[in-house]
Amino acid sequence: MAAIPKLMMAEAATFPELTRFYYEEVVTRGHRLMAGVIERGIKNGEFRPVNVMVAAKLAMSPLMHAVVARHAFGSCMPEAFDVKKYLDTHIDLYLHGIAKQ
């Protein structure tokens, strides 16, 4: 399942309709879901006001990076790519950045 984004990037020019479908049905849906969570956090006073769609994309982008780094470069990285540590750090930085002070 994690190799699908890498495949979509590699074959985007060859299969533009499939890439568009994946973007609309998977990527955009994930962004909208995350935007809803952020919007709810703003309404509840947990998050400060931000551009919800940009914040959603910024929340999700490191997940894509983790997939690509692990599957495309994992065998040649000088140290093992610790996905858990990477995502824990991302979540910590992201939530502290969006939290209402």
N, C-alpha and C positions, 0 to 999 in steps of 0.2 A: 504494500500500500504506500509506503514512504517513497518508493521509486517513481510513482506516477508523476509528481510535480517535475522531477528531473526529466522524465520522458516527454512531458508536455513542452518544456523549454527547448529540448533538443529537436523536437519534431514540429514546432510551431509553424515554420515556413512551409513544411510539406503538407501538413494537415490543418489549415487555418480554421476550418469549420469545427473540427474536433477540439481545437484549442479554445475557440470562442465558447463552445458548449461547456468545457471544463471551467473556464473562467467565470461564466455566468452562473453555472449550477453549483460550483464548489467554492471558488475563491470569493465571489461576490456574496454568496450566501453566508459564508463565514464572517466576512466583514460586516454584513448587516446584523448578524447575531451579536458580534462583539460590540457594535455601535449601540445596540439596544441595552446591553449590560452597562455600558458607559453612561448612556443617557439616564438610565435608572439610578445609577450612582450619583449623577449630578442632581437629579430631582430629589434624592434622599439626603443631599448635603454631604455625601461621602467623598465625592470628587469635585474638583473645582471646574468651572465652566471652560470647556475646550471645544475645538472643532471636532465633533464626534466622529465623522468619517475618517478624518486624518488620524485621529488618535486610535481608531480601530485598526487602520492599516499599519500604524507603527507598532501596535501590540502584536499583530500577526506576522510581520515581516521577519523577525528573528526565528520564527518557527520554520519558515522556508529556508533561511540560511542554515539552520541546523540540519535539515534534510539534505541539502546540497553538500554541505561540508562533510557530513558523515558518509554519504554515498559516493560522492565524486572524488573527494580528496582524502578520505579516511585512511587509505592504505599508504599514503605518502606524507602524512603529517608527522612531524618529528615527535610529537607526544599524542597520546590517545585523546580523541575528542570526547570529553566528558559531557554528554548531553544533559544529564541531570544538573550538574553544576552550572552549566551554561544557562539553562532555562530558569533555575532557581535565582541566579543573579539577575537575569533579565526581568523576571517578575518583581523582584525586590526593587530594582531601579525604576521600573515602570510605575508600580503602585505608589512609590514614594514621590515620583514626579507628578502624578495626576491627583494625589490625595489633597483634599482641602486642608489648608493649614489653620 
